């Protein structure tokens, strides 16, 4: 007697660009889907400066997320670099996720993004984030206000913070990716070297601890990272643009730099699953955001962007 078997579904794999204005939750969403912290998060805009690739793999296939810097008007060479990274990412994607906040007001920046997306040949899913702060009636009005803005393949309300509807979004992403095998091994979660992730975790804690005291002229470099049997010894340098900022980072009696170090060490130990001895240093590099050489030294001038 013949045995009937269910035909295996073809796997789907592709690159998904995650775009949007600063501070709409792009990194939070990527981290939620992957299940661990790769991109840093902050309530400050322009937190993500590089294109960060994260990979989600299951029995359906593989989603390669390209988390881009927030789309904004650049004011220096660092801003130019961030915008170039975002534009190049969109040009390489099989699918675009456009994240917006749950708000009925649609500003000029959103309308410009929508107009550009309508010129793309790849499908666009509109993701309305932060729905945990809205009632059902408010949410319906927000969806209606965005519906005619561009030709969206899908409109998905989510809360990247709580995870509401994120599984639905993942289902729709797979449905809209081309058929194909995975690009990376199933245990791959990011293209970022460990040193880069550690540097970003330190920068995240500096941004959160310093609050509004220092603008975005903060970078972090890892000077050394030595893995020993029971501990990882890390020396990191926090770069600031002004002499006055150095004192703020140190704090009274060293209180601020200790606070940053303690918060960063906790996150790094979770990442590395090992005890960490973290030493922080501070350097002043005036106007580093407008220096091509210093941008390259701090990891913000990738050669892969030079042709895009």
C-alpha positions in Angstrom: 0.0 0.0 0.0 1.4 3.4 -0.9 2.2 5.7 2.0 1.0 9.4 1.5 3.5 12.0 2.8 3.0 15.7 3.2 5.0 17.7 0.7 7.6 19.7 2.5 7.2 23.4 2.2 9.9 25.3 0.4 12.0 27.4 2.7 12.1 31.2 2.4 15.2 33.3 3.1 16.0 36.9 2.4 17.3 40.3 3.6 15.0 42.6 5.4 15.8 46.3 5.8 14.4 47.9 9.0 14.0 51.6 8.5 12.4 54.6 10.1 13.0 57.9 11.8 15.2 58.0 15.0 13.8 56.5 18.2 10.9 54.5 16.7 12.1 51.2 18.1 14.0 49.6 15.3 16.7 48.1 17.5 14.2 47.0 20.1 12.2 45.1 17.5 15.3 43.4 16.1 16.4 42.3 19.6 12.9 41.0 20.4 12.7 38.9 17.3 16.3 37.5 17.7 15.7 36.8 21.4 18.9 38.6 22.6 20.4 42.0 22.7 22.6 42.7 19.6 21.6 46.3 18.8 21.8 48.9 21.6 18.6 50.7 22.6 18.1 54.2 24.1 15.4 56.8 24.4 17.7 59.1 22.6 17.5 59.4 18.8 20.3 58.3 16.4 21.4 55.5 18.8 22.3 53.1 16.0 25.1 54.4 13.9 26.2 51.4 11.9 24.1 49.0 9.8 23.8 46.0 12.1 22.9 42.6 10.7 21.0 40.1 12.9 19.8 36.6 11.8 16.7 34.7 12.7 16.4 31.1 11.6 13.7 28.5 12.1 12.1 25.6 10.2 10.5 28.1 7.7 13.8 29.5 6.6 16.0 32.5 7.5 15.4 36.2 8.0 18.4 38.5 7.8 17.6 41.8 9.5 19.5 44.9 8.5 18.9 47.4 11.3 19.7 50.8 9.9 20.5 54.2 11.6 17.5 56.4 12.0 16.6 58.5 8.9 17.3 62.1 9.7 18.9 65.3 8.3 22.6 64.9 8.8 24.6 67.7 10.4 28.2 66.3 10.2 30.3 63.6 8.6 29.0 61.0 11.0 25.4 61.9 10.0 26.4 61.6 6.3 27.8 58.1 7.0 24.7 57.0 8.8 22.4 58.2 6.0 24.6 56.4 3.4 24.4 53.2 5.5 20.6 53.4 5.6 20.2 54.1 1.8 22.6 51.3 0.8 20.8 48.8 3.1 17.4 49.6 1.4 18.9 49.1 -2.0 20.1 45.5 -1.1 16.9 44.3 0.6 14.3 41.7 -0.5 11.7 43.3 1.9 11.5 46.6 3.7 10.0 47.1 7.2 9.1 50.7 7.8 8.6 51.4 11.5 6.5 54.3 12.6 5.2 55.3 16.0 1.5 54.8 16.9 0.4 58.4 16.2 -2.2 59.8 13.8 0.0 62.8 13.0 2.0 62.2 9.9 4.8 64.7 9.5 6.9 65.9 6.5 9.7 63.4 7.3 7.3 60.5 7.2 5.7 61.7 3.9 9.2 61.9 2.4 10.0 58.4 3.4 6.7 57.1 2.1 7.4 58.8 -1.3 10.8 57.2 -1.5 9.4 53.8 -0.6 6.8 54.0 -3.3 9.7 54.2 -5.8 11.2 50.9 -4.6 10.5 47.7 -6.5 10.5 45.5 -3.3 7.5 45.0 -1.0 7.1 47.2 2.0 5.5 46.2 5.3 4.4 49.2 7.5 5.0 48.4 11.2 3.1 50.6 13.6 5.1 50.3 16.9 4.3 51.2 20.5 0.7 50.0 20.4 0.8 49.2 24.1 0.2 52.9 24.7 -3.0 53.1 22.6 -6.6 51.9 22.8 -8.2 49.8 20.1 -10.1 52.8 18.7 -7.0 55.0 18.7 -5.1 52.2 16.9 -7.8 51.9 14.2 -7.6 55.6 13.5 -3.8 55.4 13.2 -4.0 52.5 10.7 -6.5 54.5 8.6 -4.3 57.6 8.6 -1.3 55.6 7.2 -3.2 53.3 4.8 -3.2 55.7 1.8 0.3 57.0 2.4 2.0 54.4 0.2 1.5 51.0 -1.4 2.0 48.7 1.6 2.0 44.9 1.3 0.9 44.7 4.9 0.2 47.0 7.8 1.1 45.4 11.2 0.6 47.1 14.6 3.1 45.7 17.2 4.7 46.5 20.5 8.4 45.8 20.2 8.7 46.3 23.9 6.1 43.8 25.1 6.2 41.5 22.0 2.5 42.0 21.2 1.9 40.9 17.6 5.6 40.3 16.9 4.9 36.7 16.0 2.3 37.8 13.4 4.9 40.2 11.9 7.5 37.3 11.6 4.9 35.1 9.9 4.2 37.9 7.3 7.9 38.5 6.7 8.4 34.9 5.8 5.4 35.0 3.5 6.9 37.9 1.6 10.4 36.6 1.2 11.6 34.7 -1.9 12.1 30.9 -1.8 15.6 29.9 -1.1 18.0 28.3 1.4 19.6 30.0 4.3 22.5 32.4 3.8 24.1 31.6 7.2 24.5 28.7 9.6 21.5 28.3 11.9 23.6 29.3 14.9 24.6 32.7 13.4 22.8 35.6 15.1 24.9 38.7 13.9 27.7 39.8 11.7 29.0 42.1 14.5 32.4 41.1 16.1 32.2 40.5 19.9 34.4 43.6 20.4 32.0 45.8 18.5 29.0 44.5 20.5 30.8 45.1 23.8 31.8 48.7 22.7 28.1 49.4 21.8 26.9 48.1 25.2 29.3 50.5 26.9 28.0 53.3 24.7 24.4 52.4 25.4 25.0 52.6 29.2 26.9 55.9 28.8 23.9 57.4 26.9 21.4 56.2 29.5 23.5 57.3 32.5 24.4 60.7 31.2 20.8 61.4 30.2 20.7 64.9 28.6 24.1 66.1 29.9 26.1 65.2 26.9 25.0 65.3 23.2 25.7 62.5 20.8 29.4 63.1 20.6 30.2 59.9 22.4 32.0 56.9 20.9 33.6 53.8 22.5 36.6 51.8 21.5 37.8 48.5 22.9 41.6 48.8 23.6 42.1 45.2 24.7 39.9 42.2 25.4 41.6 39.2 27.0 39.8 35.9 27.7 41.2 34.0 30.7 40.0 30.8 32.3 37.6 32.5 34.9 37.4 36.1 33.7 37.5 38.4 30.7 39.6 41.5 31.1 38.4 44.5 29.0 39.9 47.9 28.6 37.5 50.4 26.9 37.8 54.1 26.1 34.9 56.5 26.1 35.5 59.3 23.5 34.0 62.7 24.0 34.3 65.9 22.0 34.9 68.6 24.7 37.1 68.9 27.8 34.0 69.9 29.8 32.4 66.5 28.9 35.3 64.6 30.3 34.4 65.8 33.8 30.8 65.0 33.4 31.6 61.4 32.4 33.9 61.0 35.4 31.4 62.5 37.8 31.9 63.7 41.3 34.5 61.4 42.9 34.3 59.1 39.9 30.7 58.3 40.6 29.4 58.6 37.0 32.1 56.5 35.3 31.6 53.8 38.0 27.8 53.8 37.3 28.4 53.4 33.6 31.0 50.7 34.2 28.7 48.7 36.6 25.7 48.8 34.2 27.8 47.9 31.2 29.6 45.1 33.0 26.3 43.5 33.9 25.2 43.4 30.2 28.6 42.2 29.0 28.6 39.3 31.5 25.2 38.2 30.2 26.4 38.4 26.6 29.7 36.5 27.3 28.3 34.2 30.0 31.5 34.9 32.0 32.8 37.2 34.7 34.1 40.5 33.4 36.7 42.9 34.7 35.9 46.2 32.9 38.2 49.2 33.0 37.0 52.5 31.5 39.1 55.3 30.3 38.2 58.7 28.8 39.7 60.7 25.9 38.8 64.0 24.4 38.9 64.1 20.6 37.5 67.5 19.5 35.0 67.4 16.6 35.7 63.7 16.0 32.3 63.4 14.2 33.6 65.7 11.4 36.9 63.9 11.0 37.2 61.1 8.3 40.2 59.6 10.0 38.6 59.5 13.5 35.3 58.2 12.1 37.3 55.3 10.5 39.2 54.7 13.7 35.9 54.4 15.7 34.4 52.0 13.2 32.0 54.4 11.3 33.6 54.5 7.9 33.2 51.0 6.4 34.7 50.5 2.9 31.6 48.7 1.8 29.7 52.0 1.7 32.1 53.8 -0.6 30.5 52.5 -3.7 26.9 53.1 -2.6 
